[in-house]
Amino acid sequence: MSDLVKWQFLSLVSRFIAVVVGIAQGIFVVRLLSPADYGLVGIVASVGSVIGVWEHLGLASGSTREISATKSREEAFKVFISSLAVRLSVSFPLALGLWLLASHIANNVYHQPLIVWPLRLQAIVLLLQGTQDILGAALSGSQKFKPVLIFQAAIALVSLAVYIALINQLHFLGYFWAMLVVALLGVVGLLIPVWQHFSTHWSCPSWIEFKRIMKMVFSIGLAIYVVKIIYTFWQRLGPLFLGTALSAAEVGFFNFALFYATKLLTISEAFSTINLPVMTKKFVENVEQFKIDFMKNFYKLYSFIFLAAVAAIFWAPEIIHLVVGDKYDHSLVLIAPLVLAFLGYCFVNLLGASVIVPAKLLKEMIGYYVVLILGTVVSFLLLRPLDQPLLAMSLSMAVGCFLSLTLLLVVAYLRIKMIIFDRKIVLLTLSLLPPLAAYFLVGDFLTKVVIFSFSTVIYLFLLFRFKILEFKNVRS
């Protein structure tokens, strides 16, 4: 087993623990709060995300790449401290602005006085999350994956305990106080290993070095900043728009389906955390060998992510009824298109970190993210006459994402001569189409078990036939 696959596997285990705990936490929140309260949580989170994305500046990804390219800890520390200084100088005025505008947003935009203090707590969280992003980038760029992976699992467990305690005590407001406490603990949890790594290698940059470092970071970071803004608007488009036109309960149904679908992202993010620094180094050293190594690895990642997405759609009714009963049955019709939307984005995210950013195809990256948001907005405008705004938004997000992914694949072929979705990928995809079709046609549980089992056996046969999965690697 290669070091890359080993760290991807460990990253996946760490993320899996975080996801399981996060799902448990989400179930607790969903069961305790009413759909209306959960809708308000979605609105506050969306406003916070849209404002908070402006502090991003692409510094985390840019810093990760530049730190991974440094030759000493002193140089790496200079990149880290420069990025942190810039990030905080942007985060503070944004947080202050959200604090001051909280009353106006709550009362005049959404007509929900209950969210004034949640928005103010969100403002403080913005400061803490900005710091946490740069701390995590310092460790990932230094390829200190172990503390990052331990942190991911540990903070999820701590978060579960904090959310349970504070929501039990304070109910709706407890959600946001818990968010603040977890963000604070997150900063402390990452600061300790960063301190240990750099404590004997401090070397503050001069003004000339600072400008040079920021130029290098922003050469990558600004493009990532733009796409981060676009992605955040895309992900939060539903609650932001629907919250102004529909009831809080209806937004709650959409927010629940969004919560379910976004769990798929955790898988691609687990792989992207490892792939960005590792694939960047491989691309710089030898482009042709990079293509070979990437495709061998991508087959494994695709097969796992696609199977997870199909299972998430196929078993959605059973999973949701098991954990929350029939409280969110109105969300079921939204889950298939939203999971497909985030399946597409999983590959946009993964291929961006593994291929597009290492190759510095930054203008092209902005292009396919523009297609992501424009495709979604135009599709929604075309589907609005159906008079089902929740379903229209879900379908539109799926359309926008697959248009974006298509453009990314075209860019990879034209610019670096890589055919990523080749014959193997196509055959693997076709083998799991029957369960997707059966989701809409079959309701009997035993029939679903037979269909899913049969398709999975064929899928596994293809994995071994193509040598994507081998018994020696399974044992390892």
C-alpha positions in Angstrom: 0.0 0.0 0.0 1.5 3.4 -1.1 1.9 6.3 1.4 -0.8 8.2 -0.6 -3.3 5.4 -0.3 -2.4 4.9 3.4 -3.0 8.5 4.3 -6.2 8.7 2.2 -7.5 5.6 4.0 -6.6 7.1 7.4 -8.1 10.4 6.4 -11.3 8.6 5.4 -11.4 6.7 8.7 -11.0 10.0 10.5 -13.7 11.7 8.4 -15.9 8.6 8.8 -15.7 8.9 12.6 -16.5 12.6 12.2 -19.4 11.9 9.9 -20.9 9.2 12.1 -20.7 11.5 15.1 -21.9 14.4 13.0 -24.9 12.5 11.8 -25.7 11.5 15.4 -25.4 15.1 16.4 -27.6 16.1 13.4 -30.2 13.5 14.3 -30.3 14.9 17.9 -30.7 18.4 16.6 -33.4 17.5 14.1 -35.4 15.4 16.6 -35.3 18.1 19.3 -35.9 21.2 17.2 -39.1 21.7 15.2 -39.0 22.0 11.4 -39.5 25.8 11.8 -36.6 26.1 14.2 -34.5 24.0 12.0 -35.4 26.2 9.1 -34.2 29.2 11.1 -30.9 27.4 11.8 -30.5 26.9 8.0 -31.1 30.6 7.4 -28.6 31.8 10.0 -26.0 29.2 8.8 -26.5 30.4 5.2 -26.2 34.1 6.1 -23.0 33.3 8.1 -21.6 31.3 5.3 -22.2 33.9 2.6 -20.6 36.7 4.8 -17.9 34.4 6.1 -16.8 33.3 2.6 -15.5 36.8 2.0 -12.8 36.3 4.6 -11.5 33.1 2.9 -9.3 34.8 0.3 -8.1 31.4 -0.8 -5.5 31.6 1.9 -6.0 28.1 3.3 -5.5 26.3 0.0 -2.8 28.7 -1.2 -0.9 28.4 2.0 -1.2 24.6 1.9 0.3 24.5 -1.6 3.1 27.0 -0.8 4.0 25.5 2.6 4.3 22.1 0.9 6.7 23.6 -1.6 9.0 25.2 1.1 12.4 23.6 1.9 12.6 24.4 5.6 10.4 25.0 8.6 11.6 28.6 8.9 10.2 29.3 5.4 7.0 27.4 6.1 6.5 29.4 9.3 6.9 32.6 7.3 4.1 31.5 5.0 1.9 30.5 7.9 2.3 33.7 9.9 1.9 35.9 6.9 -1.3 34.1 5.9 -2.7 34.2 9.4 -2.1 38.0 9.7 -3.9 38.7 6.4 -6.8 36.4 7.3 -7.4 38.1 10.6 -7.2 41.6 9.1 -10.1 40.6 6.9 -12.1 38.5 9.3 -12.4 41.2 12.0 -14.2 43.8 10.0 -16.5 41.2 8.5 -17.4 39.8 11.9 -18.0 43.3 13.2 -20.2 44.1 10.2 -22.3 41.0 10.8 -22.6 41.9 14.5 -23.9 45.4 13.7 -26.2 44.3 10.9 -27.7 41.4 12.7 -30.8 43.2 13.8 -31.5 44.6 10.3 -31.0 41.2 8.6 -33.2 39.4 11.2 -36.1 42.0 11.3 -36.1 43.5 7.8 -34.8 40.8 5.5 -36.2 37.6 7.0 -38.7 39.1 9.5 -37.5 36.7 12.2 -36.5 38.6 15.4 -35.5 35.3 17.0 -32.3 35.1 14.9 -30.7 38.4 16.0 -28.5 36.9 18.7 -27.7 33.7 16.6 -26.4 36.0 13.9 -24.2 37.8 16.4 -22.8 34.6 17.8 -22.2 33.6 14.2 -20.1 36.7 13.8 -17.7 35.6 16.6 -17.5 32.2 15.1 -16.3 33.7 11.8 -13.2 35.0 13.6 -12.4 31.6 15.1 -13.0 29.7 12.0 -10.7 31.9 10.0 -7.9 31.2 12.4 -8.7 27.5 12.4 -8.5 27.3 8.6 -4.9 28.7 8.6 -3.8 26.4 11.4 -5.1 23.4 9.5 -3.4 24.6 6.3 -0.1 24.9 8.2 -0.3 21.2 9.3 -1.5 19.9 5.9 1.1 21.8 4.0 3.8 20.4 6.2 2.3 17.0 5.6 1.7 16.6 9.3 -1.4 14.6 8.6 -1.5 12.6 11.9 -2.5 15.6 14.2 -5.0 16.8 11.6 -6.7 13.4 11.4 -6.8 13.0 15.1 -8.2 16.5 15.5 -11.0 15.8 13.0 -12.3 12.8 14.9 -11.7 14.3 18.4 -13.5 17.6 17.7 -16.5 15.7 16.3 -16.8 13.8 19.6 -16.4 17.0 21.7 -18.9 18.8 19.4 -21.5 16.1 20.0 -21.3 16.4 23.8 -21.4 20.2 23.7 -24.4 20.4 21.4 -26.3 17.9 23.4 -25.6 19.7 26.7 -26.4 23.2 25.4 -29.4 22.4 23.3 -30.9 20.6 26.2 -30.4 23.6 28.4 -31.1 26.5 26.0 -33.0 24.8 23.2 -32.9 26.9 19.9 -30.3 29.4 21.2 -28.3 26.5 22.6 -27.4 25.5 19.0 -25.5 28.7 18.4 -23.8 28.8 21.8 -22.6 25.3 21.1 -21.3 26.4 17.7 -19.3 29.1 19.4 -17.8 26.8 22.1 -16.8 24.2 19.4 -15.1 26.8 17.3 -13.1 28.0 20.2 -12.1 24.5 21.1 -11.2 23.9 17.5 -8.7 26.7 17.5 -7.1 25.5 20.7 -6.9 21.9 19.4 -5.0 22.9 16.2 -2.9 25.5 17.9 -1.1 22.9 20.1 0.4 20.8 17.2 1.2 23.9 15.2 3.1 25.3 18.2 4.9 21.9 18.6 5.9 21.9 14.9 7.1 25.4 14.7 8.2 26.3 18.2 11.9 26.1 17.5 11.7 27.4 13.9 10.3 30.9 14.3 11.4 33.3 11.7 9.2 36.3 11.1 9.2 37.6 7.5 10.5 41.0 6.5 8.2 43.3 4.6 9.8 42.3 1.3 9.4 38.6 2.2 5.8 39.2 3.3 5.0 40.8 -0.1 6.7 37.9 -2.0 4.9 35.2 0.1 1.5 36.9 -0.4 2.1 37.1 -4.1 2.8 33.4 -4.3 -0.1 32.5 -2.0 -2.5 34.7 -3.9 -1.3 33.4 -7.3 -3.2 30.3 -6.3 -5.4 31.6 -3.5 -7.3 34.4 -5.3 -8.7 32.0 -7.8 -9.6 29.6 -5.0 -11.2 32.6 -3.2 -13.4 33.3 -6.2 -14.5 29.7 -6.5 -15.1 29.5 -2.7 -17.5 32.4 -2.9 -19.3 30.9 -5.9 -19.5 27.5 -4.2 -20.8 29.0 -0.9 -23.6 30.9 -2.8 -24.4 27.7 -4.7 -24.6 25.6 -1.6 -26.7 28.1 0.3 -28.8 29.3 -2.5 -31.8 27.2 -1.4 -32.1 28.5 2.2 -31.1 32.1 1.2 -33.7 32.4 -1.5 -36.5 30.1 -0.2 -36.3 31.7 3.2 -37.5 35.0 1.8 -40.6 33.5 0.1 -41.6 30.3 2.0 -42.4 29.5 5.6 -39.7 28.5 8.1 -41.1 25.0 8.2 -40.7 24.6 4.4 -37.2 25.9 4.5 -36.6 23.3 7.3 -37.6 20.5 4.9 -35.2 21.7 2.3 -32.5 22.2 5.0 -32.9 18.6 6.2 -32.5 17.2 2.7 -29.4 19.4 2.3 -28.0 18.2 5.6 -28.5 14.6 4.4 -26.9 15.2 0.9 -23.9 17.2 2.1 -22.6 14.3 4.2 -21.4 12.8 0.9 -18.9 15.8 0.6 -17.1 14.5 3.7 -15.7 11.7 1.6 -14.2 13.8 -1.1 -12.9 16.4 1.4 -11.1 13.6 3.2 -9.3 12.6 0.0 -8.8 16.2 -1.1 -7.0 17.1 2.2 -4.3 14.5 1.3 -4.3 14.9 -2.5 -3.7 18.7 -2.7 -0.1 18.7 -1.3 0.8 15.2 -2.5 -0.5 15.6 -6.1 1.0 19.1 -6.3 4.4 17.6 -5.6 4.0 14.8 -8.1 2.9 17.2 -10.8 5.8 19.5 -10.3 8.3 16.6 -10.3 7.0 14.6 -13.3 3.8 15.4 -15.2 3.6 12.1 -17.1 4.1 10.0 -13.9 1.6 12.2 -12.2 -1.1 11.2 -14.7 -0.4 7.5 -14.2 -0.4 7.8 -10.4 -3.5 10.0 -10.3 -5.6 7.7 -12.5 -4.6 4.6 -10.5 -5.7 6.4 -7.4 -8.8 8.0 -8.9 -10.3 4.7 -9.9 -10.4 3.7 -6.2 -11.8 7.0 -5.1 -14.5 7.1 -7.7 -15.6 3.5 -7.0 -16.0 4.3 -3.3 -17.7 7.7 -3.7 -20.2 6.5 -6.4 -21.2 3.5 -4.4 -21.7 5.6 -1.3 -23.9 8.1 -3.2 -26.1 5.3 -4.8 -26.6 3.7 -1.4 -27.4 7.1 0.2 -30.2 7.6 -2.4 -31.5 4.0 -2.5 -31.9 3.6 1.2 -32.9 7.1 2.1 -36.5 6.4 3.1 -35.4 3.5 5.4 -32.6 5.5 7.0 -34.7 8.7 7.5 -37.7 6.8 9.0 -35.4 4.9 11.3 -33.7 8.0 12.8 -36.4 10.7 12.7 -39.7 8.9 11.9 -42.1 10.6 9.5 -41.3 14.1 10.7 -39.4 15.0 7.5 -41.3 12.9 4.9 -41.7 16.0 2.8 -37.9 16.0 2.3 -37.8 12.6 0.7 -38.6 13.8 -2.8 -35.7 16.3 -2.6 -33.0 13.8 -1.5 -32.3 12.1 -4.9 -31.6 15.3 -6.8 -29.6 16.9 -4.0 -27.4 13.8 -3.4 -26.8 13.6 -7.2 -25.9 17.3 -7.0 -23.3 16.7 -4.3 -22.1 13.6 -6.0 -21.2 15.8 -9.0 -19.6 18.4 -6.7 -17.6 15.7 -4.9 -15.8 15.1 -8.2 -15.5 18.8 -9.0 -13.9 19.3 -5.6 -11.6 16.2 -5.8 -10.5 16.8 -9.4 -9.9 20.5 -8.6 -7.6 19.6 -5.7 -5.9 16.7 -7.4 -5.5 18.0 -11.0 -6.6 21.6 -11.7 -4.9 23.3 -8.8 -1.6 21.4 -9.1 -1.6 22.2 -12.9 -2.4 25.9 -12.0 -5.4 26.0 -14.4 -6.9 28.8 -12.4 -8.8 30.7 -15.0 -10.4 27.5 -16.2 -11.3 26.6 -12.6 -13.1 29.9 -12.2 -14.9 29.1 -15.5 -16.4 25.8 -14.4 -17.5 27.3 -11.1 -19.2 30.1 -12.9 -21.0 27.4 -14.9 -22.0 25.8 -11.6 -23.8 28.9 -10.3 -25.2 30.1 -13.6 -26.4 26.6 -14.5 -28.2 26.3 -11.2 -29.8 29.8 -11.4 -31.0 29.5 -15.0 -32.4 26.0 -14.4 -34.3 27.3 -11.4 -35.8 30.1 -13.4 -36.9 27.6 -16.0 -38.4 25.2 -13.4 -40.1 27.8 -11.3 -43.4 27.6 -13.3 -43.8 24.0 -12.0 -44.9 25.7 -8.7 -42.8 23.3 -6.6 -40.0 25.6 -5.5 -38.3 23.1 -3.2 -38.1 20.4 -5.9 -37.2 23.1 -8.5 -34.2 24.2 -6.4 -33.0 20.6 -5.8 -33.2 19.7 -9.5 -31.5 23.0 -10.5 -28.5 22.3 -8.2 -28.0 18.9 -9.8 -28.1 20.3 -13.3 -25.7 23.1 -12.4 -23.2 20.7 -10.9 -23.1 18.2 -13.7 -22.7 21.0 -16.2 -19.7 22.2 -14.2 -18.2 18.7 -13.9 -18.6 18.3 -17.7 -16.6 21.5 -18.4 -13.9 20.4 -15.9 -13.4 17.1 -17.7 -13.2 18.9 -21.0 -10.6 21.3 -19.6 -8.5 18.4 -18.3 -8.6 16.8 -21.7 -7.7 19.9 -23.7 -5.1 21.4 -21.4 -3.2 18.4 -20.0 -4.4 15.6 -22.3 -6.1 13.6 -19.5 -9.2 11.4 -20.2 -10.5 11.0 -16.6 -13.9 9.5 -17.1 -12.8 6.6 -19.3 -14.2 3.2 -20.2 -13.7 1.8 -16.7 -15.5 4.7 -15.1 -18.4 4.5 -17.5 -18.9 0.8 -17.0 -18.7 1.2 -13.2 -21.4 3.9 -13.4 -23.7 1.8 -15.6 -23.5 -1.1 -13.3 -25.2 0.9 -10.5 -27.9 2.5 -12.5 -30.5 -0.2 -11.8 -30.7 0.8 -8.1 -31.1 4.4 -9.0 -34.0 3.6 -11.3 -35.5 1.2 -8.7 -35.5 4.0 -6.1 -38.3 5.7 -8.0 -40.1 2.6 -9.0 -39.8 0.0 -6.2 -41.2 0.4 -2.7 -41.1 -3.2 -1.4 -38.2 -3.7 1.0 -37.3 -7.3 0.0 -37.3 -6.4 -3.7 -35.0 -3.5 -3.0 -32.6 -5.8 -1.1 -32.4 -8.2 -4.1 -31.9 -5.3 -6.6 -29.2 -3.6 -4.5 -27.4 -6.9 -3.7 -27.3 -8.0 -7.3 -26.0 -4.7 -8.6 -23.4 -4.5 -5.8 -22.1 -8.0 -6.8 -21.7 -6.9 -10.4 -20.0 -3.7 -9.2 -17.5 -5.6 -7.1 -16.8 -8.0 -9.9 -15.9 -5.1 -12.2 -13.6 -3.6 -9.5 -11.7 -6.9 -9.2 -11.8 -7.4 -13.0 -10.3 -4.0 -13.6 -7.8 -4.6 -10.8 -9.0 -1.4 -9.0 -9.5 -3.6 -6.0 -7.2 -6.4 -5.3 -7.2 -9.0 -2.4 -3.7 -8.1 -1.3 -4.7 -4.4 -0.9 -7.9 -5.4 1.0 -5.7 -7.4 3.4 -3.3 -4.5 3.7 
